[in-house]
């Protein structure tokens, strides 16, 4: 291969990589846009096999109901949750989640996702998830403040 052909081939290959990346990025942005809209009216959204399932409830209750039904997030393309703190993150990991989107995530939740190699994206990062009056930590966050095991967190919440 002469130098001119090599350069042309390299440029075409680079262009193909850029186009593929942009296509994947656009698809990711479209999925997050859909989740962002759905999470305005739903608490938990699970996308699996191009099918979307939506769940309602406050706090971690939709996650608990989902897991108690025997379901996992193992085959989900992505899971959307309205607000993710440490409690939700541990339950999502317990359910074998691989990828998560949320409008609001706490720093302790990010630590959990990093420790368990879960991909996540969020619009806003907060220090902690607070109670309804914003005067203290959320009660569920307090229960798992020193818990690192998703299994232990599930057992704690299952008893409630």
N, C-alpha and C positions, 0 to 999 in steps of 0.2 A: 504494500500500500504506500503510495507516495504521500508526501507531506500535506499536500492540498486535500487529498481524500481523507486523510487522518483527521485534519482540522474540521472538515465538513462533517464527518461522522461523529466526532466528539461534540460538536455544537448541536447536532440533531439529537444526540443522546441526552445532552444536558437540557435541551428544550423539552423532550419527552418527560424527563424527571420533574421539571418545573410544572408542566401541565398536569401530571399525575398528582403532585403535591397540592396544587391549587384546587383540583377536583376533590381530593380528599378533604381539604380544609373547608371548601364550600359545603360539602356534605355534612361535616361536623357542625358548621355554623347553622345549617338548616335544621339539623336535629336539635341543637340547643335552642334554637328559636321556637320550635314546636314545643319543646319541654317548658320553656319559659312561659309560653302562653297557657299551656295546660296547668301549670303549677299556680296560676292565678286563681283557678277554681277548684283544683284538686290538691290533695296532700302528698300523694305518692303516685308516680307514673312509671310503669315498667314497659319497656319496649323489647319484645322478643319475637323473632321470626317475622319482622315487619308488622307486628300486631301490637297495638298499644292498649294496656289495661290501666285503669285509673282507680284510685282508692281514696276514701275520705276519712277524716278523723283529725283529732288534735294530737300534737306532740308525736310520741313514738307509737301510738296505738295502731295506725295503719301498718307499720312495719311488723309489730307484734302479731297482729291478725294474719298478715300475709305468711309469716314464718310458722305460726301455729297451725295453719292449714296444711302444712307439710310441703309448701312450696319453697324453692330457693331461687336465687338470682343467677345461678350458675350459667344458664343459657341466655340470659338477658344481654342484649346488645348494649343497653345503657339503662340506668335507673335514675329517675329524677325525684328529688325530695325537696319539699318547700324550704326546709331549714335543717342543716345538719350540724349537730354538736357531737361531742364525744359519745353520748349514748346511742344516737342514730348510727354513727360511724361503726361502732362495735357491733351493732345488730346487722348492719349491711355486710360487714365482713363475715359475721357468723353465717349469713345467708349466701356466702360465696360470690359476692358482687365483684365485678371486674372493672366497671367503669360507671362513674356517677357524675351527674350535673345537679347543681343547686344554685338558687339565687344567693343564698347566705350560708357560709360555712365558718365554723369557729377554728381557731388555731389548734385546740386540742384534737379536733376531728381530723385536721390535716396531718397531725402527728400519727394518728391511728392509720390513716390511709397510706402514709409513707412507710410505716412499719410493716404493713401487709401488702405493699406493692399494688395498691388500687389506684387506677387513674381517676383523676377528678378534675372538674372545672367548676368555677363559681364566679358569680358577678361581684360578690363582696365578701371580704374576710373580716371577721370580728374577733375580739379577744375571747369572748365566751358567749354562750347562749344564756340569756337571763330569764328570770321568771316574768310573769305577765305585768307586774308593776315595775319591772326594771330595777328592783331594789336588792336583788340577790341572784345567785346562780339558779338556773332552772332546777327544780327538785330532782329530775331524772339525771341531770348532769352531776349533781351532788352524789347520787347513788353509785356512780361509776368513776368518780374523780380519781381514785387510786386503783382502778381495775384495768389491767392490760389484756386480759383474756376475753375474746368474743364469747366463748362458751360460758364463762362465769357471768358475764353481763346478761346473756340470754336467760340464764337460770335466775338471776336477781329479778329481772323484769317479768319473767313468766309467773312468778309468785304473786305479783301485784294484782 
